[in-house]
Each structure stands twice: as C-alpha cells, then as structure tokens.
Amino acid sequence: MQEFKDSLLEDKKEYFNFIDKEIRTDNAEIVGFIKDIVINKEDGSIDGFVITEGVFEDLIKGRNYIPFFESTKINEDYIHISNEDFKSN
C-alpha cells in the first residue's frame, strides 16, 4: 500500500512541477522564474506566482508577484502571459 501511495505522490510532483519554470511574454521576453505558487484557499485555484529575476534582484528589490490572469497559459516548458497583462502588473 505504501508503495502505491509513493507512486501517486511521484506522479503528482511531476505533473505540478511549476517551480523554476520561466515566465515569458508575447515577444518571448523572460520575465523571471517561478519560486512559489499562491493558491486560493477557497477553491484551490492558482491566484498567482512569486517570481525571481535572480539572486541580486531578490536581495535588492525582493521577489515579485504576478497574478494568474485569464490569458495566462501554462505550457510544458514555461508560463506565458500577455504583454498587456505584464504591463498592467
């Protein structure tokens, strides 16, 4: 039974592995990398992402938050947000 539970957890880890994925805009500009996911406690949906632009930026400015917009697309290799949504953030 424990082996079955462990295999389920491994499957979920692979499926929900958003950490360190790039966030890109329409023109393929890399905005940053996901360091954490903000989850809505009410319904379990993703509210947004905590992102990093690098160690030095984190130390100087702190990490940034990007909300999960309606136009946000989750691809296998990266998360896509529109230029308009990025500028409005």
Secondary structure, DSSP 8 states (H G I E B T S, - for coil): -HHHHHHHHHHHHHHT--TT-EEE-TT--EEEEEEEEEE-TTT--EEEEEEES-HHHHHHH--EEEE--TT-EE-SSEEE--HHHHHH-
